[in-house]
Amino acid sequence: MAKQADTKPDYSLSRIVCRNRKAKHEYELSESLECGIMLHGSEVKSVRNNKISIEEAYVRVQGKEVWLVGCDIAEYPQATYLNHDPKRHRKLLLHRREIQKFAEVASQKGLALVPLEVHLARGIVKVTIAVGKGLKHHDKREKLKSNDADREMRQAMRRQTD
């Protein structure tokens, strides 16, 4: 009798599924935290197929719970009538003291909880959230100017050594 090939997926490596690239431009980020997320089965399948977007998502603290709002997980085509709602609010899984800490921070004026990335760790979907302070338009321009100046200096140093 022939042996069957080992068909278990490799969960040893974690991989980033989705990033919020706007977050670093729109917010001044301070501390971050990795947390779990409650998903239905069809949502997990869609996330593994990279059918998720967190560009417009944000995190809201309601009472003793933390929710991810505005995250779009596309419907899984093979799920038929058992599919999920793509824009539903999803509960984030944190320890009680972490929720209290982030609730205090989120209640301060001008601070927001922003999702940075969604990744798979050992087959489990995780979300990285961070505390961010919204940047003003002139702050963004100053940041772009300083980045341009740094780039020009690096290029000049490279030309000088060549």
C-alpha positions as CSV (number, residue, x, y, z in Angstrom):
1,M,0.0,0.0,0.0
2,A,1.3,3.4,-1.0
3,K,1.9,6.1,1.6
4,Q,0.0,9.4,1.4
5,A,2.0,12.6,1.2
6,D,2.0,14.8,4.2
7,T,-0.6,17.5,3.2
8,K,-0.5,19.6,6.4
9,P,0.2,23.2,5.8
10,D,3.4,24.8,7.1
11,Y,2.4,27.0,10.1
12,S,6.0,27.5,11.3
13,L,6.4,30.8,9.5
14,S,4.3,33.8,9.9
15,R,3.4,35.9,6.9
16,I,1.9,39.4,6.5
17,V,-1.4,39.3,4.7
18,C,-2.4,43.0,4.7
19,R,-0.7,46.3,5.6
20,N,-2.2,49.7,6.3
21,R,0.4,51.8,4.4
22,K,-1.5,55.1,5.0
23,A,-1.2,54.8,8.7
24,K,2.4,55.9,8.9
25,H,1.6,58.9,6.7
26,E,-1.6,59.9,8.5
27,Y,-0.6,59.3,12.1
28,E,2.3,59.7,14.4
29,L,2.5,56.2,15.8
30,S,3.7,55.5,19.3
31,E,3.1,52.1,20.9
32,S,1.8,49.0,19.2
33,L,0.2,45.7,20.3
34,E,-0.5,42.4,18.6
35,C,-4.0,40.9,19.3
36,G,-6.2,38.1,18.1
37,I,-9.4,38.6,16.2
38,M,-12.7,36.6,16.2
39,L,-13.6,35.4,12.7
40,H,-16.0,33.0,11.1
41,G,-14.7,30.1,9.1
42,S,-15.3,31.6,5.7
43,E,-13.5,34.8,6.9
44,V,-10.4,32.9,7.8
45,K,-10.4,31.3,4.3
46,S,-10.7,34.7,2.7
47,V,-7.8,36.1,4.8
48,R,-5.6,33.2,3.8
49,N,-6.3,34.1,0.2
50,N,-5.3,37.8,0.9
51,K,-8.9,39.1,0.3
52,I,-8.8,41.6,3.2
53,S,-8.4,45.4,3.3
54,I,-7.8,47.5,6.5
55,E,-7.1,50.8,4.7
56,E,-10.3,52.4,6.0
57,A,-10.5,50.4,9.3
58,Y,-10.2,51.8,12.8
59,V,-10.4,50.3,16.3
60,R,-13.1,51.3,18.8
61,V,-13.2,50.6,22.6
62,Q,-16.8,50.0,23.8
63,G,-17.1,49.2,27.5
64,K,-14.8,46.2,28.2
65,E,-14.5,45.1,24.5
66,V,-12.3,46.3,21.6
67,W,-13.8,46.2,18.1
68,L,-12.3,46.4,14.6
69,V,-14.6,48.6,12.5
70,G,-14.5,49.1,8.8
71,C,-12.3,46.1,7.9
72,D,-13.4,44.6,4.6
73,I,-13.0,40.8,4.2
74,A,-14.3,39.6,0.9
75,E,-16.9,36.8,0.8
76,Y,-15.4,33.3,0.2
77,P,-16.9,31.9,-3.0
78,Q,-17.1,28.3,-1.9
79,A,-18.9,29.1,1.3
80,T,-22.4,29.3,-0.4
81,Y,-25.2,30.3,2.0
82,L,-22.8,30.1,5.1
83,N,-20.9,33.2,4.0
84,H,-20.2,36.2,6.2
85,D,-21.1,39.9,6.0
86,P,-17.9,41.6,4.5
87,K,-18.2,44.8,6.6
88,R,-19.3,43.5,10.0
89,H,-17.6,44.7,13.2
90,R,-15.1,42.1,14.5
91,K,-14.1,41.7,18.1
92,L,-10.4,41.9,19.0
93,L,-9.0,39.6,21.6
94,L,-7.0,41.3,24.3
95,H,-6.2,40.7,28.0
96,R,-8.3,42.8,30.4
97,R,-5.4,45.0,31.5
98,E,-4.4,45.7,27.9
99,I,-8.0,46.8,27.2
100,Q,-7.9,49.1,30.2
101,K,-4.6,50.6,29.1
102,F,-5.7,51.2,25.5
103,A,-9.1,52.5,26.6
104,E,-7.4,55.2,28.7
105,V,-5.2,56.1,25.7
106,A,-8.1,56.1,23.2
107,S,-10.2,58.4,25.5
108,Q,-7.6,61.2,25.2
109,K,-8.4,63.8,22.6
110,G,-6.5,63.6,19.3
111,L,-5.4,59.9,19.8
112,A,-6.8,57.0,17.9
113,L,-6.3,53.3,17.7
114,V,-5.2,52.3,14.2
115,P,-4.8,48.8,12.7
116,L,-1.3,48.5,11.1
117,E,-1.2,45.0,9.7
118,V,-2.9,41.6,9.6
119,H,-0.7,38.5,9.6
120,L,-0.9,34.8,10.1
121,A,1.1,33.4,13.0
122,R,1.1,29.6,13.3
123,G,-2.1,29.5,11.3
124,I,-3.9,32.0,13.5
125,V,-5.0,35.4,12.2
126,K,-3.5,38.3,14.2
127,V,-3.9,42.1,14.0
128,T,-1.3,44.6,15.0
129,I,-2.8,47.9,16.4
130,A,-1.1,51.1,17.4
131,V,-1.8,54.3,19.2
132,G,-1.6,57.2,16.7
133,K,-1.9,60.9,16.9
134,G,-3.4,62.5,13.7
135,L,-0.9,64.6,11.8
136,K,-1.8,68.0,10.4
137,H,-1.3,68.9,6.8
138,H,1.8,71.1,7.5
139,D,3.4,68.3,9.6
140,K,3.1,65.9,6.6
141,R,4.8,68.4,4.3
142,E,7.6,68.9,6.8
143,K,8.1,65.1,7.0
144,L,8.2,64.8,3.2
145,K,10.7,67.7,3.0
146,S,13.0,66.1,5.6
147,N,12.7,62.7,3.8
148,D,13.7,64.3,0.5
149,A,16.7,66.1,2.1
150,D,17.9,62.8,3.7
151,R,17.6,61.0,0.4
152,E,19.6,63.7,-1.4
153,M,22.3,63.6,1.2
154,R,22.6,59.8,0.9
155,Q,22.8,60.1,-2.9
156,A,25.5,62.8,-2.6
157,M,27.5,60.6,-0.2
158,R,27.2,57.6,-2.6
159,R,28.3,59.7,-5.6
160,Q,31.3,61.0,-3.5
161,T,32.5,57.5,-2.6
162,D,32.2,56.3,-6.3
